[in-house]
Amino acid sequence: MAHNSTNNKQIFNKARVELHLHLDGAIKPETILYFGKKRGIRLPADTVEGLMSYIGYDEPRSLTRFLELFNYYMPAIAGDREALKRIAYELVQMKAREGIIYFEARYSPHLFANSNVIPIPWNQNPGDLTPDEVVHLINQGFQEGEKDFKIKARSILCCMRHMPEWSAEVVRLCKKYHNEGVVGIDLAGDESLNCGTKSGHCKAYEEAFKSGIHRTVHAGEVGPPSVVKEAVDVLKAERIGHGYHTIEDPCLYKRLLKLNIHFEVCPWSSYLTGACDPDLTKHPSIRFREDEANYSLNSDDPLIFKSTLNKDYYVASKYMGFTEDDFIKVNLNAASSCFLPDKEKEELLSTLYDAYGMVQSTVC
Ligand SMILES: O=c1[nH]cnc2c1ncn2[C@H]1C[C@H](O)[C@@H](CO)O1
């Protein structure tokens, strides 16, 4: 199936909400080149086109091979204070241009640090940028972006599947920076290599639950329904990142529908990571729509997928028959399941109802 990204006409020209977006997968290539040059860090190419020929791609490969692409460019960004603030600020700008009024971006504080992190990622030399300061800098970048671009940005901090030793610090940072824009915890990384959830993650999620920190987990993206079950039953996830394979366990799926668990669906990502059948007309989101599941549409890692959120809407419209009403529903779902405090969530929902010309029901 050919999916030429040049013929993506604008779909759904109305206010949108995005819940599943990786900050480190949404950096401008120009910014990577700028910091690579400034810091004397070797990159595979020194032009945008050259760089994108290494880190961007158009045809399915495995999740494992997709994740390897971060190695090409993260060394240019990690460990640099100015770079972190800038990528956060630029993400707000990018998302405002896409018509998004509220987004939640996620990242691993450890993968941007070069101090207080073992092992130090991306072959960096030891430095003095801790995961704690990483979060503070990114919060600042988001806050400056919010002021300039008049949209709302919040963050979710990621535990990484292969690094359960980091998870206690992740939940500590979620608590510490709760008032600075951090709204939740996630568990990301390669589900295909490591399906069992390690005790470090379990403890962190238990602490998150006790402390009222919102919880999402990457599960059932390429892994089996059992990973989703564990995410909900053990980690007490309120949202599932991707979750496509849930539908292979009808009993579990039915239960999650009843529990109103939110599925953060990323259509174009699921094509490129081989998470789903490459025939997008068979995508699980069609089932989610038919069953009136609670799900949203998201872009995941637009740098690597050479996309914007519009690509995901385009794919949903072209191959899955999504209509304007479906897109409205998906955005209302996203707002209802976002990790904002109740009052701000209500405001977001009201803004969407206004934008869609709908009257908000006051009847429960
Ligand atoms: O689609 C994904 N599935 C699992 N992990 C992912 C995906 N996209 C990005 N990541 C990982 C790589 C990033 O470094 C990390 C934190 O954003 O999350």
The ligand as an SDF file (V2000), in Angstrom:
LIG
                    3D

 18 20  0  0  0  0  0  0  0  0999 V2000
    5.8050    3.6720   19.7380 O   0  0  0  0  0  0  0  0  0  0  0  0
    6.5800    3.5460   20.6950 C   0  0  0  0  0  0  0  0  0  0  0  0
    6.5270    2.4390   21.4710 N   0  0  0  0  0  0  0  0  0  0  0  0
    7.3510    2.2480   22.5370 C   0  0  0  0  0  0  0  0  0  0  0  0
    8.2780    3.1390   22.8890 N   0  0  0  0  0  0  0  0  0  0  0  0
    8.3910    4.2620   22.1410 C   0  0  0  0  0  0  0  0  0  0  0  0
    7.5600    4.5070   21.0450 C   0  0  0  0  0  0  0  0  0  0  0  0
    7.9240    5.7120   20.5160 N   0  0  0  0  0  0  0  0  0  0  0  0
    8.9260    6.1710   21.2700 C   0  0  0  0  0  0  0  0  0  0  0  0
    9.2300    5.2950   22.2350 N   0  0  0  0  0  0  0  0  0  0  0  0
   10.2830    5.3600   23.2550 C   0  0  0  0  0  0  0  0  0  0  0  0
   11.5710    5.9430   22.7020 C   0  0  0  0  0  0  0  0  0  0  0  0
   11.7410    7.1980   23.4550 C   0  0  0  0  0  0  0  0  0  0  0  0
   13.0950    7.4800   23.7250 O   0  0  0  0  0  0  0  0  0  0  0  0
   10.9830    6.9510   24.7310 C   0  0  0  0  0  0  0  0  0  0  0  0
   10.5780    8.1670   25.5160 C   0  0  0  0  0  0  0  0  0  0  0  0
    9.9150    9.1130   24.7410 O   0  0  0  0  0  0  0  0  0  0  0  0
    9.8690    6.2100   24.2990 O   0  0  0  0  0  0  0  0  0  0  0  0
  1  2  2  0
  2  3  1  0
  2  7  1  0
  3  4  1  0
  4  5  2  0
  5  6  1  0
  6  7  2  0
  6 10  1  0
  7  8  1  0
  8  9  2  0
  9 10  1  0
 10 11  1  0
 11 12  1  0
 11 18  1  0
 12 13  1  0
 13 14  1  0
 13 15  1  0
 15 16  1  0
 15 18  1  0
 16 17  1  0
M  END
$$$$
